[in-house]
Amino acid sequence: MDPLRLIAGVAFITFSIFLLIFAKSILAFAINLTIGILLLAFEKAENQIEERKDLKPQKTKK
């Protein structure tokens, strides 16, 4: 789990809201919101992959 990616995702979403309110830029809002959502989605997918690796039974040598 990478907390920096999680923080970056939330920061991009927050910044996109700031741009929409103060800069009135729909395009910048959409781009930053998309980046933020993708960062959060990649973080979630990475966590699921790590959980699957943990659940996979270990092969033992005899």
C-alpha positions as CSV (number, residue, x, y, z in Angstrom):
1,M,0.0,0.0,0.0
2,D,1.4,3.3,-1.1
3,P,0.0,6.2,1.1
4,L,1.6,8.7,-1.2
5,R,-0.6,7.6,-4.1
6,L,-3.7,7.8,-1.9
7,I,-2.8,11.3,-0.8
8,A,-2.1,12.3,-4.4
9,G,-5.4,11.0,-5.5
10,V,-7.3,12.9,-2.9
11,A,-5.2,16.0,-3.6
12,F,-6.0,15.9,-7.3
13,I,-9.8,15.6,-6.6
14,T,-9.6,18.5,-4.1
15,F,-7.7,20.6,-6.6
16,S,-10.2,19.8,-9.3
17,I,-13.0,21.1,-7.1
18,F,-10.9,24.3,-6.4
19,L,-10.4,24.8,-10.2
20,L,-14.1,24.4,-10.9
21,I,-15.2,26.9,-8.2
22,F,-12.5,29.6,-8.6
23,A,-11.2,29.2,-12.2
24,K,-14.5,28.2,-13.7
25,S,-12.6,25.7,-15.9
26,I,-14.6,22.6,-16.7
27,L,-11.8,21.1,-18.7
28,A,-9.2,21.4,-16.0
29,F,-11.8,20.1,-13.5
30,A,-12.5,17.0,-15.6
31,I,-8.8,16.3,-16.2
32,N,-7.8,16.6,-12.6
33,L,-10.8,14.7,-11.4
34,T,-10.0,11.9,-13.8
35,I,-6.4,11.7,-12.6
36,G,-7.5,11.6,-9.0
37,I,-10.0,8.9,-9.6
38,L,-7.5,6.8,-11.5
39,L,-4.9,7.1,-8.8
40,L,-7.4,5.9,-6.2
41,A,-8.5,3.1,-8.5
42,F,-4.9,1.9,-9.1
43,E,-4.3,2.0,-5.3
44,K,-7.4,-0.2,-4.7
45,A,-6.4,-2.6,-7.5
46,E,-2.9,-2.9,-6.1
47,N,-4.3,-3.7,-2.7
48,Q,-6.5,-6.4,-4.1
49,I,-3.5,-8.0,-5.9
50,E,-1.5,-8.0,-2.7
51,E,-4.4,-9.6,-0.8
52,R,-4.7,-12.4,-3.5
53,K,-1.0,-13.1,-3.2
54,D,-1.4,-13.4,0.6
55,L,-4.4,-15.8,0.2
56,K,-2.6,-18.1,-2.4
57,P,-1.4,-21.2,-0.6
58,Q,2.4,-21.6,-0.4
59,K,3.8,-24.6,-2.2
60,T,6.0,-26.8,0.1
61,K,8.9,-28.8,-1.1
62,K,9.2,-32.4,0.1
